[in-house]
Amino acid sequence: MTAFLKRIGIIVLGIFGVSMLVSMGSLWALREGDFYKPSFLVNGVSTSDFDYIVLGASTGLTTLNTKVIDSVLHIEGINLSMDDTSISSQYLMLEHFLASGKHADICVLASSASSYDAISIHISDNDYRFLPYVSRGYISDYYASFSGTAAGVSGLSKWLPMAGVGYYNAELFYPSLISLVAPQHRNRFDSKGNYTYPVGSGASKRILSRHPKTIYFKNTYLAKIKALCDSHDIQLVCYVSPLEQQEAILEQTSYDVINHSTLLKDSRYFYDAIHVNTLGRHVASLQFSEDFRSYVISESFDKLRMTE
């Protein structure tokens, strides 16, 4: 009986050891590649100083084309938005951006309209993409600030990598194999961090009315982003992307806001109710460039004045 238990113990320890090695290897491969945005920022972005960055969820990812904005304004930016994330995730991305030794003059927060007023804050579906850097204090502290299984497993990964890799198996293990073979492969975004939705086959339809949606900018993480920007001399500009069925009504706020909720007047520009397609992205990016011009000029003037 003793020999049997010993053999079982050796097998269990062996499985545990192999699982740990595989999990550590998976996180290492993702950390060394460009597959997800947090790793892409570290490995695939050589520029350290940007005129602006875009933070946001899928609306920011698919609405603001930094290639168009850069070409119009002759500046340099990058889109660090990630789909299925909230403003808390965007705060973490800003921390990650700064901790990676990078700086921007302006931070454009292009979150979803509903996120600006979210009161109940939960860990986002795609926050696991920061797991390769869980050993960094600001990452583990972020996971620890939430409750629930996903947050607990993510936080535990600092000491037990197999917890996170096992829980997010399909999202971490298989992408790590791709990253191992092709380190420069990116998950649905281009070299400037942008992604677009295709143009559908639906008929063009004029948008005659939208339901009003008041935005109060009450999300507590929005204030944290503003404070972090202020501490690093970054100007924060909030952006409301085009909406097909709603019109964003901005309650009096101290935040700088570019409101494009009613910019597009035809359904042919939309992929769904809150996302634009490739056509809509182009129109929105061009108009954003014009509306954003005053912020860029102001920032350039302030920098020039400081050097005199």
HUBELGI-V555953 format. One record per pair of residues at least 24 apart in sequence whose ideal C-beta (glycine too) atoms are under 8 Angstrom apart, sorted by the first residue. I is the first residue (numbers start at 0). J is the second residue. D is the distance in whole Angstrom. If there is no record, write none. Layout:
i->I j->J d->D
i->I j->J d->D
This chain:
i->15 j->161 d->8
i->18 j->161 d->5
i->18 j->165 d->7
i->19 j->159 d->8
i->19 j->160 d->7
i->19 j->161 d->5
i->21 j->161 d->8
i->21 j->164 d->7
i->21 j->172 d->8
i->22 j->160 d->4
i->22 j->161 d->4
i->22 j->163 d->8
i->22 j->164 d->4
i->22 j->165 d->7
i->23 j->160 d->5
i->24 j->175 d->7
i->25 j->160 d->8
i->25 j->164 d->5
i->25 j->171 d->6
i->25 j->172 d->5
i->25 j->175 d->4
i->26 j->130 d->6
i->26 j->131 d->5
i->26 j->133 d->8
i->26 j->156 d->8
i->26 j->160 d->6
i->26 j->163 d->8
i->26 j->164 d->7
i->26 j->171 d->7
i->26 j->175 d->7
i->27 j->131 d->8
i->28 j->175 d->4
i->28 j->176 d->7
i->28 j->178 d->5
i->28 j->179 d->4
i->29 j->130 d->8
i->29 j->131 d->4
i->29 j->171 d->7
i->29 j->174 d->7
i->29 j->175 d->5
i->29 j->178 d->5
i->30 j->131 d->4
i->30 j->132 d->7
i->31 j->178 d->7
i->31 j->182 d->6
i->32 j->178 d->3
i->32 j->179 d->8
i->32 j->181 d->8
i->32 j->182 d->4
i->32 j->183 d->7
i->32 j->184 d->7
i->33 j->178 d->8
i->33 j->182 d->6
i->33 j->183 d->5
i->33 j->184 d->7
i->33 j->185 d->5
i->34 j->174 d->5
i->34 j->175 d->8
i->34 j->177 d->6
i->34 j->178 d->5
i->34 j->184 d->6
i->34 j->185 d->7
i->34 j->186 d->5
i->35 j->81 d->8
i->35 j->128 d->4
i->35 j->131 d->8
i->35 j->174 d->7
i->35 j->186 d->6
i->36 j->79 d->6
i->36 j->80 d->8
i->36 j->81 d->5
i->36 j->92 d->7
i->36 j->128 d->7
i->36 j->188 d->7
i->36 j->192 d->7
i->37 j->92 d->7
i->37 j->95 d->6
i->37 j->128 d->6
i->37 j->129 d->5
i->37 j->131 d->7
i->37 j->132 d->6
i->38 j->131 d->6
i->38 j->178 d->8
i->39 j->185 d->6
i->39 j->188 d->8
i->39 j->192 d->7
i->40 j->79 d->6
i->40 j->95 d->7
i->40 j->96 d->6
i->40 j->99 d->6
i->40 j->101 d->8
i->41 j->99 d->5
i->42 j->182 d->7
i->43 j->183 d->7
i->43 j->185 d->7
i->43 j->190 d->8
i->44 j->77 d->6
i->44 j->101 d->8
i->46 j->75 d->7
i->46 j->77 d->7
i->46 j->101 d->8
i->47 j->100 d->6
i->47 j->101 d->5
i->47 j->102 d->7
i->48 j->101 d->7
i->48 j->102 d->5
i->48 j->103 d->8
i->49 j->75 d->6
i->49 j->76 d->6
i->49 j->77 d->6
i->49 j->101 d->7
i->49 j->102 d->7
i->49 j->103 d->4
i->49 j->104 d->7
i->50 j->74 d->4
i->50 j->75 d->5
i->50 j->76 d->6
i->50 j->103 d->7
i->50 j->104 d->5
i->50 j->105 d->7
i->50 j->295 d->7
i->50 j->298 d->7
i->51 j->76 d->4
i->51 j->103 d->6
i->51 j->104 d->6
i->51 j->105 d->4
i->51 j->106 d->7
i->51 j->107 d->6
i->51 j->291 d->8
i->51 j->295 d->8
i->52 j->76 d->6
i->52 j->77 d->6
i->52 j->78 d->8
i->52 j->79 d->6
i->52 j->96 d->7
i->52 j->103 d->4
i->52 j->105 d->8
i->52 j->106 d->6
i->52 j->107 d->7
i->53 j->77 d->7
i->53 j->78 d->4
i->53 j->79 d->6
i->53 j->80 d->6
i->53 j->107 d->5
i->53 j->109 d->6
i->53 j->192 d->7
i->54 j->79 d->6
i->54 j->80 d->6
i->54 j->89 d->4
i->54 j->92 d->6
i->54 j->93 d->6
i->54 j->106 d->6
i->54 j->107 d->7
i->54 j->108 d->5
i->54 j->109 d->7
i->54 j->110 d->8
i->54 j->224 d->8
i->55 j->80 d->4
i->55 j->84 d->8
i->55 j->89 d->6
i->55 j->107 d->8
i->55 j->108 d->6
i->55 j->109 d->3
i->55 j->110 d->5
i->55 j->111 d->8
i->55 j->238 d->8
i->56 j->80 d->6
i->56 j->81 d->7
i->56 j->82 d->6
i->56 j->83 d->7
i->56 j->84 d->5
i->56 j->85 d->7
i->56 j->88 d->8
i->56 j->89 d->8
i->56 j->109 d->8
i->56 j->110 d->6
i->56 j->111 d->5
i->56 j->114 d->7
i->57 j->82 d->4
i->57 j->83 d->7
i->57 j->111 d->8
i->57 j->274 d->6
i->58 j->109 d->6
i->58 j->110 d->7
i->58 j->111 d->5
i->58 j->240 d->4
i->58 j->273 d->6
i->58 j->274 d->6
i->59 j->107 d->8
i->59 j->108 d->8
i->59 j->109 d->3
i->59 j->110 d->7
i->59 j->238 d->7
i->59 j->240 d->7
i->60 j->188 d->7
i->60 j->192 d->8
i->60 j->193 d->7
i->60 j->194 d->5
i->61 j->193 d->8
i->61 j->194 d->6
i->61 j->195 d->6
i->61 j->196 d->6
i->61 j->270 d->8
i->61 j->274 d->6
i->61 j->275 d->6
i->61 j->280 d->6
i->62 j->109 d->6
i->62 j->240 d->4
i->62 j->241 d->7
i->62 j->259 d->8
i->62 j->274 d->8
i->62 j->275 d->6
i->62 j->279 d->8
i->62 j->280 d->6
i->62 j->283 d->5
i->62 j->284 d->8
i->63 j->107 d->7
i->63 j->109 d->6
i->63 j->193 d->8
i->63 j->238 d->7
i->63 j->240 d->8
i->63 j->280 d->8
i->63 j->283 d->7
i->63 j->284 d->6
i->63 j->287 d->6
i->64 j->193 d->5
i->64 j->195 d->7
i->64 j->280 d->5
i->64 j->281 d->7
i->64 j->284 d->4
i->65 j->191 d->5
i->65 j->192 d->7
i->65 j->193 d->6
i->66 j->189 d->8
i->66 j->191 d->5
i->66 j->193 d->7
i->67 j->281 d->7
i->67 j->284 d->4
i->67 j->285 d->6
i->67 j->288 d->7
i->68 j->284 d->6
i->68 j->287 d->6
i->68 j->288 d->5
i->68 j->291 d->7
i->69 j->191 d->8
i->71 j->285 d->7
i->71 j->288 d->4
i->71 j->289 d->8
i->72 j->288 d->6
i->72 j->291 d->7
i->72 j->292 d->6
i->72 j->295 d->6
i->74 j->295 d->6
i->76 j->103 d->8
i->76 j->107 d->8
i->76 j->191 d->8
i->77 j->191 d->6
i->77 j->192 d->5
i->78 j->188 d->7
i->78 j->191 d->6
i->78 j->192 d->3
i->78 j->193 d->5
i->79 j->192 d->6
i->80 j->109 d->6
i->80 j->192 d->7
i->81 j->125 d->6
i->81 j->128 d->7
i->82 j->125 d->6
i->82 j->187 d->8
i->82 j->194 d->8
i->83 j->123 d->6
i->83 j->124 d->4
i->83 j->125 d->5
i->84 j->123 d->4
i->84 j->124 d->8
i->84 j->125 d->5
i->84 j->126 d->7
i->85 j->110 d->7
i->85 j->114 d->5
i->85 j->117 d->6
i->85 j->120 d->7
i->85 j->121 d->8
i->85 j->123 d->5
i->85 j->220 d->8
i->86 j->110 d->5
i->86 j->114 d->5
i->86 j->115 d->7
i->86 j->117 d->7
i->86 j->218 d->5
i->86 j->220 d->4
i->86 j->221 d->6
i->86 j->224 d->7
i->87 j->120 d->5
i->87 j->122 d->8
i->87 j->123 d->7
i->87 j->141 d->8
i->87 j->220 d->5
i->88 j->123 d->5
i->88 j->125 d->7
i->88 j->126 d->6
i->89 j->220 d->8
i->89 j->224 d->7
i->90 j->220 d->5
i->90 j->223 d->5
i->90 j->224 d->5
i->90 j->227 d->7
i->91 j->126 d->7
i->91 j->129 d->6
i->91 j->137 d->7
i->91 j->138 d->7
i->91 j->141 d->5
i->93 j->224 d->6
i->93 j->227 d->6
i->93 j->228 d->7
i->94 j->137 d->5
i->94 j->141 d->8
i->94 j->227 d->7
i->95 j->129 d->7
i->95 j->132 d->7
i->95 j->137 d->8
i->95 j->138 d->8
i->97 j->227 d->8
i->97 j->231 d->6
i->98 j->135 d->7
i->98 j->137 d->6
i->102 j->231 d->7
i->102 j->233 d->8
i->103 j->233 d->6
i->104 j->233 d->7
i->104 j->234 d->7
i->104 j->298 d->5
i->104 j->302 d->7
i->105 j->233 d->7
i->105 j->234 d->5
i->105 j->235 d->8
i->105 j->236 d->6
i->105 j->294 d->6
i->105 j->295 d->7
i->105 j->298 d->6
i->106 j->224 d->7
i->106 j->228 d->5
i->106 j->233 d->5
i->106 j->234 d->7
i->106 j->235 d->5
i->106 j->236 d->7
i->107 j->236 d->5
i->107 j->237 d->8
i->107 j->238 d->5
i->107 j->291 d->8
i->108 j->221 d->7
i->108 j->224 d->6
i->108 j->235 d->6
i->108 j->236 d->7
i->108 j->237 d->5
i->108 j->238 d->7
i->109 j->238 d->4
i->109 j->240 d->6
i->110 j->237 d->8
i->111 j->240 d->8
i->111 j->273 d->7
i->112 j->212 d->6
i->112 j->214 d->6
i->112 j->239 d->6
i->112 j->240 d->8
i->112 j->242 d->7
i->112 j->245 d->7
i->112 j->247 d->5
i->112 j->260 d->7
i->112 j->273 d->8
i->114 j->218 d->6
i->115 j->214 d->5
i->115 j->215 d->8
i->115 j->216 d->5
i->115 j->217 d->7
i->115 j->218 d->6
i->115 j->221 d->7
i->115 j->237 d->7
i->115 j->239 d->8
i->116 j->214 d->6
i->116 j->215 d->5
i->116 j->216 d->7
i->116 j->217 d->5
i->116 j->218 d->6
i->117 j->218 d->5
i->118 j->217 d->7
i->118 j->218 d->8
i->120 j->145 d->8
i->120 j->218 d->8
i->120 j->219 d->7
i->120 j->220 d->7
i->121 j->145 d->7
i->121 j->147 d->7
i->122 j->147 d->7
i->122 j->149 d->5
i->122 j->150 d->5
i->122 j->153 d->7
i->126 j->153 d->7
i->127 j->153 d->6
i->127 j->163 d->7
i->127 j->167 d->5
i->127 j->170 d->6
i->127 j->171 d->7
i->128 j->170 d->8
i->130 j->156 d->6
i->130 j->163 d->5
i->130 j->164 d->8
i->130 j->167 d->7
i->130 j->171 d->7
i->133 j->157 d->5
i->133 j->160 d->8
i->133 j->163 d->7
i->195 j->276 d->7
i->195 j->277 d->5
i->195 j->280 d->5
i->196 j->270 d->4
i->196 j->274 d->6
i->196 j->275 d->7
i->196 j->276 d->5
i->196 j->277 d->7
i->197 j->270 d->7
i->197 j->276 d->6
i->197 j->277 d->6
i->198 j->267 d->8
i->198 j->276 d->5
i->198 j->277 d->6
i->198 j->278 d->6
i->199 j->270 d->7
i->199 j->276 d->7
i->201 j->266 d->7
i->201 j->267 d->7
i->202 j->266 d->8
i->202 j->267 d->8
i->203 j->265 d->6
i->203 j->266 d->6
i->203 j->267 d->4
i->204 j->265 d->7
i->204 j->266 d->4
i->204 j->267 d->8
i->205 j->264 d->7
i->205 j->265 d->6
i->205 j->266 d->8
i->206 j->243 d->7
i->206 j->263 d->7
i->206 j->264 d->5
i->206 j->265 d->6
i->206 j->266 d->6
i->209 j->242 d->7
i->209 j->243 d->8
i->209 j->244 d->6
i->209 j->245 d->5
i->209 j->246 d->4
i->209 j->260 d->8
i->209 j->261 d->6
i->210 j->244 d->6
i->210 j->245 d->5
i->210 j->246 d->7
i->211 j->245 d->7
i->211 j->246 d->5
i->211 j->248 d->5
i->212 j->242 d->8
i->212 j->245 d->5
i->212 j->246 d->7
i->212 j->247 d->6
i->212 j->248 d->7
i->212 j->260 d->8
i->213 j->247 d->8
i->213 j->248 d->5
i->213 j->249 d->8
i->213 j->250 d->6
i->214 j->239 d->7
i->214 j->247 d->5
i->214 j->248 d->7
i->214 j->249 d->6
i->214 j->250 d->6
i->215 j->250 d->5
i->215 j->252 d->8
i->216 j->250 d->7
i->216 j->252 d->5
i->216 j->254 d->6
i->221 j->254 d->8
i->225 j->254 d->7
i->234 j->294 d->7
i->234 j->298 d->6
i->236 j->291 d->7
i->236 j->294 d->6
i->238 j->287 d->7
i->240 j->273 d->8
i->240 j->275 d->7
i->240 j->283 d->7
i->241 j->268 d->7
i->241 j->269 d->8
i->241 j->275 d->6
i->241 j->279 d->6
i->241 j->283 d->6
i->242 j->272 d->7
i->242 j->273 d->6
i->243 j->269 d->5
i->243 j->271 d->8
i->243 j->272 d->5
i->243 j->273 d->7
i->244 j->272 d->5
i->245 j->272 d->8
i->255 j->294 d->7
i->257 j->287 d->7
i->257 j->290 d->5
i->257 j->291 d->7
i->259 j->283 d->6
i->259 j->286 d->7
i->259 j->287 d->7
i->259 j->290 d->8
i->262 j->286 d->6
